Amino acid sequence: MSSLLQNPVIAIFFFFSPIASSLSLPSPDATVYDLLPTYGLPSGLLPNSVKNFSLSSDGSFNVELSAPCYVQFDYMVYYDRIISGKLKYGSIKDLEGIQVQKFLLWLTVDEIVVDLPPSNYIYFHLGMISKKLDVAQFREVRACRNTASSVIPWNDLLGY
C-alpha cells in the first residue's frame, strides 16, 4: 500500500497544512479503511478489494481495486477499478468511479457527505438527486462480487 508518509516532502507539507490541524497523520501501516474514519467517514464506503491508495496534501486521493466490482447495500453499488475524489472532513467531493443502480439505471455518485456533528445518516449526491441513507450499513467493509446479479436464498424469502 502506498500512503502519504512514503514521500517525506508531502508528509511535511501535509503536517503544516490546515487539514493537519484537525486530523492526525496516518501511520505508515494505515489502510484506506483506517483513513476514512479520520475524515469522519465510515470505513465501509469502499469494498474489501483495495489494492493500493494514495492521498495528496490537498485531499485528492486515488484508490485502486483489484478489479471492478459490485456491493449490495440498500442499493446495488458499482465500483470501477480506479476511484478518485477529494477528501474533506465529512465529505468526498469530485468523486469518480462509483455508481449506484436505481431501477434499471446506473447513476454516477458525485459526492458523499455525512452530517456534522455525526448523525445516523449519510448522503449520496447523484447530480441533482440526493439520497439519504442509514450510515450503519457502511460501517463494516463488505466483500466485492464480480456481477450485479443477486441471488436471494430461499430461507431469506421465507423468513427462516
N, C-alpha and C positions, 0 to 999 in steps of 0.2 A: 504494500500500500504506500502510495506517496502521500505526503502531507505537507502542510505549511512549514513545518520545522525542518524539513530536509534542505531548505535553502536558507542559510543564516541571514542573508541580506533581507529577504522577505520577512523572516521571523522578527528581525529588529524593526523593520518598518511597521509591521503589524503591532508590535509591542507599543510603539509610540502613536498609533493611530487612535481616533476617537472610539472605534469599536472596542479596542482593548480595555478601555476604562470600565466597560460593563461586562466584558467577557474574559474568561481566562484562556490562555493558550492551550490548545490540545497537546497532549503528551505525544511523543514520537510513536507510541504504540496505539494511539487513538484511531478508532474506526469512524466511518461516517455515521454509524449508529450512536456512537458516543458524542459526536459533534452536534448533531441535530438538537438534543435537549439543551445544550449550552446556548442555543439560539431560541429557546422557548418552544421548540417544535417536537412533536413525538417522533421517536426513533423508527417507528413502523411506517413512515411515509415511503420508504424505499424497500424493495424486496430483498431477500437474503442472498441474492446473486451478485452483489457489488464486488467487482474485481479490482477496481482502482478508483481513487478520487483525489482531487486537488482543490485547494481553496486559495485564492489570492487575497491580498491585503484589503482590497475594496469589497470583498464579499462574493465576488464572482467564483463560481465553482463548476467543476465538471465531474460527473460520475460515470464510470464505465461499468456496464454489466457484462456478465459472461456472454449473454445473448439477449435479444429482445424477449419479453415475456409478459404474462398476464397474471394479475392477482385479483381475487374476488373480495371486495368489501361490500358495502351496500350496493355498489355498482361495480361492474367489471372495469378494471383499470389496465391499460396497456402501457408498458414501459419500453421505450426504444433502447437500443444498446448504449447510446450516449444520452445523458440527461445533463442539462446545464441551466444555470439561472444565477440569481444574485440573492445571497442570504443577507437578511437583516433580522434583528431581533424580532421574533414573532411573525416573520413572513419570508416567503420565497417569491421574488418578482422576476419578470422576464424569463419565465420558465419555458423550457423546450424539452420535448422528449417524453411527455406524459399525456395520455388521452384517456377519456372516460366514455363508456358506452351508455348512451341514453336512447332507449328504444332500439332502432336499427342504425343510429348514427354514432360515429366516433367524434367526440368534441375535444379540442385541444385545451388543456389546462394551462392558463396563462400565469396564474398566481395562486398561492396558498397562504392563508392568513389565519392566525389564532387570535382569540380575544386577549387583550391585555388590560387589566390583570387576567391571568388564565381563568378560563371557564371550562365547561364541558363541550365546547363546540369548536369546530374548525371549518373554515370557509374555502371553497374551491371556486375560483373565478374562471369562467369559460367564455371569454369575450364579454358580451353584455349580460350573460347569465351568471348568477351566483348561487351556489348550493351550500346550505348549512348542514353539517353532518356531526354526529356524535364523535368526539375525539377518541373515545375509548377503543374504537376499532383500529386505531392507528398506533396504539401504544406498543404492541408486540410486532416484531419483524415477521413477515409472512413469507412462505415459500412461493417461488415462481413456478409457473407452468408454461408450457410452450404453445398451448392453444387457448382460445377464448371460450370454448365449449365447457359447460359444467355438467357433471353427472351427479344427480342427487340420489343418494342411497334410498332404497325403499323404506328403510326404518325411519328415516327423517321425514319422508312424506306421510307415513302412517302414524307418526308421533311416538315411536318406541324409543 
